[in-house]
Amino acid sequence: MSDLCITAIRARAVNVPLTYPVRTAVGVVDTSPLVLFDLETNQGIVGRSYVFTYTPLALKPVREMLNALQPILVGQEVAPYDLEQLLQARFRLLGNTGVVKIACAAIDMAAWDALAKSRDVPLVQLLGGMRKPIPAYDSHSMDGPVIGPQRAEKAVSEGLRAIKIKIGHATVREDVASVALIRKVIGDDVELMVDLNQALSVPEAIRRGRALEEFRLAWLEEPVLQENYAGFAQLRQSLTTPIQLGENWFSVDDMHKAIVAGAADLVMPDAMKIGGVSGWLRASALAATYQIPMSAHIFEEFSVHLMAVTPTAHWLEKMGLADAVLREPLVYVDGKAVIPERPGAGIEWNEEAVERFSI
C-alpha cells in the first residue's frame, strides 16, 4: 500500500475580477469564477488545483459537489488512475459530465499535483518529460477598436508571437474590420487566430471564413455549434483556414467522434472538461495517433506541464484567469511559458487574495 493517502479535502469559491472582461459573440464573462481545491494527505503534502465555472451561478454547485465527496475520498491512496475509476463507477448512473466532470477533474489534477510533490519533482518530470519553454499565444476578446490594438501592441512588445481575438459581430464587415485592424498592428510575422464561440450558422461561417482568408489566420475556432461535426467537416471542405475545435469536449470519446467525422484540422482540449491530467494524457495520445496539432485551452498552470509531454503540441493559451489568487503566476519569457522548477504543478494560493475574493 502507498504511504501517501488522502486525509481531507477542501473546496473554496472565489470570484476574481478581470482586467479585461472576456467579450464574446454570445455574451460577456466579466469575472473569473473559480473553485479552488486542496487535497490534504497524511504526509502533510497538499495537492492543489482549480476549476473555472464560467458563471458565478455554478460556483456553489461545484464547491458543494467537491466537498460532498470527502467521505468517499478520505483514506484513499493518492493514485490518480484508481481515483478516476472510483469516481467513474460512483457517477455512472448519474452521468459523468457537467458539474460532476468538473469536480472529478479538480480531484484528478490535485492528485497528480500531490503525487509529483511527494516525489519532489515538477509534474512534467513525473509524467516522463522535461522542463522546456512552451510557445504561447495571448488570448484576447472582442475588445473594440481602442482596447484591441492596445492589447495587441502590448502582447507583441512582451515577446508574444501569436494573438487570438474574438469575433462574431452583427455583420461580416465588422468582423473583417476587427481582424484587419489587429493584423495591421501586429504585422505579418505574428500569428493571428480568431474565435467565434459557436455564434454562426454553417452558411454564414463559410461566408465569413472566405472573407477573412486574406488575413492568413492561423485558425478559425468554433465558428458553429461545437457538436455539429458534420457542419465543421463542411467548413473544412469550403475554407483554406484551419478549423480549431475541442474546448467543449467533455470526454476523449467526444474528441474521437469529432476526428473520425473530419471536423477539425486542429484540436484544443480543455484540461478540466477532458478529465484533468489523466484525461489529457489519453487525448494527447489520440491526437498523436491521428497526427493532429493539439493546443491547450486555459488552465495554463497545469497545461504547460501537459503540453511538454504532448507529441503534437501546438500552442498554450495565455489568459491568466487565476493569476490574482496565485502566489506565483506562470512566467512567460520571449513568448514562451516557463515551466516552474517547483514540485508539482507549481500552484500556491495567495491566501490574502483568496480571502478578498471569497464567495
Secondary structure in CASP SS format (residue, H / E / C, confidence):
PFRMAT SS
TARGET T0000
AUTHOR 0000-0000-0000
METHOD secondary structure of the structure
MODEL  1
M C 1.00
S C 1.00
D C 1.00
L C 1.00
C E 1.00
I E 1.00
T E 1.00
A E 1.00
I E 1.00
R E 1.00
A E 1.00
R E 1.00
A E 1.00
V E 1.00
N E 1.00
V E 1.00
P E 1.00
L E 1.00
T E 1.00
Y E 1.00
P E 1.00
V E 1.00
R E 1.00
T E 1.00
A C 1.00
V C 1.00
G E 1.00
V E 1.00
V E 1.00
D E 1.00
T E 1.00
S E 1.00
P E 1.00
L E 1.00
V E 1.00
L E 1.00
F E 1.00
D E 1.00
L E 1.00
E E 1.00
T E 1.00
N C 1.00
Q C 1.00
G C 1.00
I C 1.00
V E 1.00
G E 1.00
R E 1.00
S E 1.00
Y E 1.00
V E 1.00
F E 1.00
T C 1.00
Y C 1.00
T C 1.00
P H 1.00
L H 1.00
A H 1.00
L H 1.00
K H 1.00
P H 1.00
V H 1.00
R H 1.00
E H 1.00
M H 1.00
L H 1.00
N H 1.00
A H 1.00
L C 1.00
Q H 1.00
P H 1.00
I H 1.00
L H 1.00
V C 1.00
G C 1.00
Q C 1.00
E E 1.00
V C 1.00
A C 1.00
P H 1.00
Y H 1.00
D H 1.00
L H 1.00
E H 1.00
Q H 1.00
L H 1.00
L H 1.00
Q H 1.00
A H 1.00
R H 1.00
F C 1.00
R C 1.00
L C 1.00
L C 1.00
G C 1.00
N C 1.00
T C 1.00
G H 1.00
V H 1.00
V H 1.00
K H 1.00
I H 1.00
A H 1.00
C H 1.00
A H 1.00
A H 1.00
I H 1.00
D H 1.00
M H 1.00
A H 1.00
A H 1.00
W H 1.00
D H 1.00
A H 1.00
L H 1.00
A H 1.00
K H 1.00
S H 1.00
R C 1.00
D C 1.00
V C 1.00
P E 1.00
L H 1.00
V H 1.00
Q H 1.00
L H 1.00
L C 1.00
G C 1.00
G C 1.00
M C 1.00
R C 1.00
K C 1.00
P C 1.00
I E 1.00
P E 1.00
A E 1.00
Y E 1.00
D E 1.00
S E 1.00
H C 1.00
S C 1.00
M C 1.00
D C 1.00
G H 1.00
P H 1.00
V H 1.00
I H 1.00
G H 1.00
P H 1.00
Q H 1.00
R H 1.00
A H 1.00
E H 1.00
K H 1.00
A H 1.00
V H 1.00
S H 1.00
E C 1.00
G C 1.00
L C 1.00
R C 1.00
A E 1.00
I E 1.00
K E 1.00
I E 1.00
K E 1.00
I C 1.00
G C 1.00
H C 1.00
A C 1.00
T C 1.00
V H 1.00
R H 1.00
E H 1.00
D H 1.00
V H 1.00
A H 1.00
S H 1.00
V H 1.00
A H 1.00
L H 1.00
I H 1.00
R H 1.00
K H 1.00
V H 1.00
I H 1.00
G C 1.00
D C 1.00
D C 1.00
V C 1.00
E E 1.00
L E 1.00
M E 1.00
V E 1.00
D E 1.00
L C 1.00
N C 1.00
Q C 1.00
A C 1.00
L C 1.00
S C 1.00
V H 1.00
P H 1.00
E H 1.00
A H 1.00
I H 1.00
R H 1.00
R H 1.00
G H 1.00
R H 1.00
A H 1.00
L C 1.00
E H 1.00
E H 1.00
F H 1.00
R C 1.00
L C 1.00
A C 1.00
W E 1.00
L E 1.00
E E 1.00
E C 1.00
P C 1.00
V C 1.00
L C 1.00
Q C 1.00
E C 1.00
N C 1.00
Y H 1.00
A H 1.00
G H 1.00
F H 1.00
A H 1.00
Q H 1.00
L H 1.00
R H 1.00
Q H 1.00
S H 1.00
L C 1.00
T C 1.00
T C 1.00
P C 1.00
I E 1.00
Q E 1.00
L E 1.00
G C 1.00
E C 1.00
N C 1.00
W C 1.00
F C 1.00
S C 1.00
V H 1.00
D H 1.00
D H 1.00
M H 1.00
H H 1.00
K H 1.00
A H 1.00
I H 1.00
V H 1.00
A C 1.00
G C 1.00
A C 1.00
A C 1.00
D C 1.00
L E 1.00
V E 1.00
M C 1.00
P C 1.00
D E 1.00
A C 1.00
M C 1.00
K C 1.00
I C 1.00
G C 1.00
G H 1.00
V H 1.00
S H 1.00
G H 1.00
W H 1.00
L H 1.00
R H 1.00
A H 1.00
S H 1.00
A H 1.00
L H 1.00
A H 1.00
A H 1.00
T H 1.00
Y H 1.00
Q C 1.00
I C 1.00
P C 1.00
M E 1.00
S E 1.00
A E 1.00
H E 1.00
I C 1.00
F C 1.00
E H 1.00
E H 1.00
F H 1.00
S H 1.00
V H 1.00
H H 1.00
L H 1.00
M H 1.00
A C 1.00
V C 1.00
T C 1.00
P C 1.00
T C 1.00
A E 1.00
H E 1.00
W E 1.00
L E 1.00
E E 1.00
K E 1.00
M C 1.00
G C 1.00
L C 1.00
A C 1.00
D H 1.00
A H 1.00
V H 1.00
L E 1.00
R C 1.00
E C 1.00
P C 1.00
L C 1.00
V E 1.00
Y E 1.00
V E 1.00
D C 1.00
G C 1.00
K E 1.00
A E 1.00
V E 1.00
I C 1.00
P C 1.00
E C 1.00
R C 1.00
P C 1.00
G E 1.00
A C 1.00
G C 1.00
I C 1.00
E C 1.00
W E 1.00
N C 1.00
E H 1.00
E H 1.00
A H 1.00
V H 1.00
E H 1.00
R H 1.00
F C 1.00
S E 1.00
I C 1.00
END
